[in-house]
Each structure stands twice: as structure tokens, then as C-alpha cells.
Amino acid sequence: MASEKPVLYSYFRSSCSWRVRIALALKGISYDLVPVNLIKDGGQQFSAEFKALNPMQQVPALKIDGITLSQSLAIINYLEETHPNPRLLPQDPKKRAQVRMIADHIVSGIQPLQNLSVLKQMGDKKMEWAQNCITSGFQALEQILQQTAGRYCVGDEVSMADLCLVPQVANAERFKVDMGPYPTISRINKALLELEAFKISHPSRQPDTPAELRA
Amino acid sequence: MASEKPVLYSYFRSSCSWRVRIALALKGISYDLVPVNLIKDGGQQFSAEFKALNPMQQVPALKIDGITLSQSLAIINYLEETHPNPRLLPQDPKKRAQVRMIADHIVSGIQPLQNLSVLKQMGDKKMEWAQNCITSGFQALEQILQQTAGRYCVGDEVSMADLCLVPQVANAERFKVDMGPYPTISRINKALLELEAFKISHPSRQPDTPAELRA
């Protein structure tokens, strides 16, 4: 089992899926991708077949080494432990804690609030709601990054925090959030998007990217 | 700095604060507690003083070893790395991944959706909204635990997943969620509540617990 190629269940526009695609790319792990369309047929993640695979009915899910994992950071931590190079957590415990704090702030504090399932409940207020969640999260993030950042979120090494930052900025742009007040976030995002692993994992370059959104 | 006693900023009823209180208790780390009342004065977490300490304007926050950390799992991971005994992550990477998957499912997939800031927006639909979020999260969790659980969430050792489970079940009870369909969650919750670390960290036994809610 352990030698089979991992299978990633992914949706091109899912920011949580993108985090994992970046990790796989950075670590040079080749994988097969199975697209799960979160919109089509009322959401393919709700099919009985997918539910059997991942009871959370969400992407990403990764079949690897004979198990199926869900939750982007749990998957990324597993990849970090089983494929330690290049590392996505600094060696110093305090810096590791800062990486995790920033990642968790995005993964628990921002993204879930502007997730598809929440936005569905918001009707006409959808856009305003998403903008408020992201704005309030980015205000805190900008302040934190001013303490922790070097070239990237924490110092000059790419870390788990960066894997969360870039997809969240893409969400912000999709919801037309004014990025003017967040110069540090914007600068780091731009530097990261120049890296090959962030480019090839981009939503505009996935097998399930619709033709009109392709790079 | 490193030898000063840690300071935990906590609210008795915050489920995220409770997670950290359990970790501190399990690892036998003594600390000073500063209560932050999330309701009083429009929310003490929004004060300029607290914002300077934690730009995320949330509890828990932990001052420790000369830094201030926020985000419950980031704090717990830091404690795990600096105070490894007793361990809160299994040694086997696959089991560690399962622990993180369950913890993240609660921390990112359930709790943020029934958080105070979201509920404020829901007006009359507050109770129904919270119940739906928890119910849908618990359905997935029950199914996952049937694969992973021993005495506790993953096997027979207390892990980070358990630190997230118990406070989330308390939230479910507060929102009057019918726990009948979740026998595995209920059984594990009961076993954990018998442990001293879960008892002394309980919301009913905190310095800021109002008299009428005290155990």
C-alpha cells in the first residue's frame, strides 16, 4: 500500500485544497488528482461515494500510505513528518509556534467564516459578510506579520503559514476586499506567487479549472 | 524571562480557552489566569490593552517564555514541544494524523461556525444555526471515531483530539443538541470528564465563573 501514488481529492477553487497542493509540490510528491466539484449536482462532496471516503464531506482529502486523511493542516503535518524535506516548520519552537498561530488564524479564524456553506445562508448579504470576515482577520494578521515576517510570514523560510496565506489572499481578491491596508500581507503574497510550487498548484492551472478561468 | 510563570488569558465559558486549560493541567504547568470577559463592556477582548497583547482580540492567549501566543492548537503544540510529558500526540505518524484531523475538524470545522461573533449575526435564528453546525459536524465525527477510538478519540491515550472534544460537547449541551445519535462521542466525553485535568479546568470551576454557574 505505502508505495502506491497518493490520490488527492481537490476542487480547483477550494483554498483548503490549494494549501495541500502547495505542500505536495514543495515536497516533490507526485500524486493523482481526482476533482470533486463543490457546485455541480448540488455538490459532489455530498455523494454517498465521497461520504464513504470522507465523512466530513469536504475537500481536500488525501489517500496516502493506506489511510485517507482530511483537514488541510492535518494532511500537511502528516506530509511534514513523513517527507521532512524541505521543512515547512522552523526548528526553533517559538518560531514554530508563530507559524502555527498564523496558519490557525487563517484556517480556523478566517476561512471557515467565508466558506461556501456559510455564505449560502447569507443570501443577499453574502458579499458583505465575506468581506467583513476577511477584513477583520487581515487587520489582525497584518499586525502580527509586522512582528514575525522576513521575506515570508515567519522569517525567510517558506512555512505552513505561507501555504495558508496565499489561498486566503486569493479568496480576498475574489470577494473584492481592498488590499490597500495590508502592505505586508500583499508583499509576502507576491513573493510567494513567484515560487514554482505556488504557480503549478494555482487554481487557474488545475485539471478541473474551467476553460474561461485558465491561466 | 523563560522562568516566569506563564499567564493565561481565559474566559470561563470559552471552549477554546478550556482546551488550553486542559493541556496545562495535564502537563502539570502552573500558571496565572487573567479573566477576559467576552460579554461585559461590549467584550473586554476588544479593549486597546488586550488588542496590544493579542491583535486577534480573542481568548485564549498565553504569555510564556517571553512571547505571547494565540490560537488554542498553536499554544497546545508549543506546550507539547516544550513540555513533552505526558505526550498529547501518539508516536505513530498515522495515528498523529488522525488526532490532528479530529482536532482540526472541531477547531476549524465546527467551533468557528457557532462562535459568539457569528451567532451575533444570526439574531432569532441563533439557536437553530448553532444546532445545525454542531449536528452536521458531530455526524461526521461520530463516523470517524468509530474507526479511530479506543477508550479516547484515538486509541487509549489522551490526545489533542480529546482536548477539543470535551469543550465542544459542552457547547453542544449548551445549545441543547440531542446527543442520542452520537454514542461514541458521548462515551468518550464521559470517560474524559472523569480525569482530574478535565475536572479542574472545567468552566464551572474557574476564577471568573459566576456564582450561579459554579460546580
Interface residues (C-beta under 8 A of the other chain):
Chain A: P55 M56 Q57 Q58 D65 I67 L69 S70 Q71 S72 L73 A74 I75 N77 Y78 E81 T82 P93 K94 R96 A97 Q98 R100 M101 A103 D104 H105 V107 S108 G109 Q111 P112 L113 V118 Q121 W129 Q139 A140 Q143 I144
Chain B: P55 M56 Q57 Q58 D65 I67 L69 S70 Q71 S72 L73 A74 I75 N77 Y78 E81 T82 P93 K94 R96 A97 Q98 R100 M101 A103 D104 H105 V107 S108 G109 Q111 P112 L113 V118 Q121 W129 Q139 A140 Q143 I144
